[in-house]
Amino acid sequence: MRNPFSGTSKPEDETTSTKPVFGDKMNSVSKECTQLKHQYDECFQTWFTEKFLKGDTDDSMCSPLLKVYQSCVQKAMKEQQIDLGDVVKNHLNTPEECKPPS
């Protein structure tokens, strides 16, 4: 069966798997955080498919991984001089949206 997300074919023995196929994983903002991101993503996908979709909304199983990953991202953003306020600031439908970067 062809996997539309990764552009590769799945072996026949995987066609009956109930686990969703998400294709290639995105990297984190920093190389040092990428492995942590992938670990958290895997945990989240497991929680979502095996717990949340069955009615269990307790998301604490991934909380420790999320905290470590968030800490890594915050450190990387500081090192790269990325201001979190600039990242979360809403520019859509404001005069700021039309301004060229300074």
C-alpha positions in Angstrom: 0.0 0.0 0.0 1.4 3.4 -0.9 2.0 5.9 1.9 0.9 9.3 0.6 2.8 11.1 3.3 6.3 9.8 2.9 6.2 8.9 -0.8 7.3 5.4 -0.1 5.5 2.1 -0.1 4.7 0.2 3.0 5.6 -3.5 3.2 2.6 -5.8 2.9 2.7 -6.9 6.5 2.1 -3.3 7.7 -1.1 -2.8 5.7 -3.2 -4.0 8.6 -1.6 -1.8 11.2 -4.0 0.5 13.1 -1.1 3.0 13.9 -1.3 6.1 11.7 1.6 6.8 9.3 2.8 10.4 9.5 5.8 10.2 7.2 9.0 12.1 7.9 9.3 13.9 11.2 10.1 17.6 11.4 13.2 18.8 13.2 13.2 21.1 16.1 14.3 24.8 16.3 17.7 23.5 17.4 19.7 20.4 16.4 20.2 19.7 20.1 16.4 19.5 20.7 15.5 17.4 17.6 15.7 14.0 19.4 13.7 15.3 22.3 11.1 16.6 19.9 10.8 13.2 18.1 10.5 11.4 21.5 7.7 13.8 22.5 6.0 13.5 19.1 6.0 9.7 19.4 4.6 9.9 22.9 1.9 12.3 21.8 0.9 10.2 18.8 0.6 7.2 21.1 -1.4 9.0 23.7 -3.7 10.5 21.0 -4.5 7.3 19.2 -4.5 4.9 22.1 -5.9 7.1 24.9 -7.6 10.3 23.7 -9.5 8.8 20.8 -10.9 6.2 23.3 -12.1 8.9 25.7 -9.2 9.1 28.1 -8.3 12.8 28.2 -5.5 12.5 30.9 -2.5 13.8 29.0 0.0 13.4 31.8 1.8 10.5 30.3 3.8 12.8 28.0 4.2 15.7 30.5 7.8 14.8 31.6 9.0 14.6 27.9 7.2 17.9 27.1 8.8 19.7 30.0 12.3 18.6 29.0 11.7 19.5 25.3 10.2 22.9 26.2 13.3 23.6 28.3 15.6 22.7 25.4 13.6 24.9 23.0 13.6 27.9 25.4 17.4 27.6 25.8 17.9 27.3 22.0 15.7 30.3 21.4 17.7 32.4 23.9 21.0 31.3 22.3 19.6 32.2 18.8 18.2 35.5 20.2 14.6 34.6 19.3 12.2 36.5 21.4 9.1 34.4 22.4 7.0 37.6 22.3 7.8 37.9 18.6 6.8 34.3 17.9 3.4 34.5 19.6 2.5 38.1 18.7 -0.6 38.3 16.6 0.1 40.2 13.3 -2.9 39.0 11.3 -5.5 41.6 10.5 -3.4 44.3 12.1 -1.5 47.2 10.6 1.7 45.3 11.5 0.8 42.6 9.0 1.4 45.0 6.0 4.7 46.5 7.3 7.9 45.2 5.7 10.4 43.7 8.2 12.7 46.2 9.7 
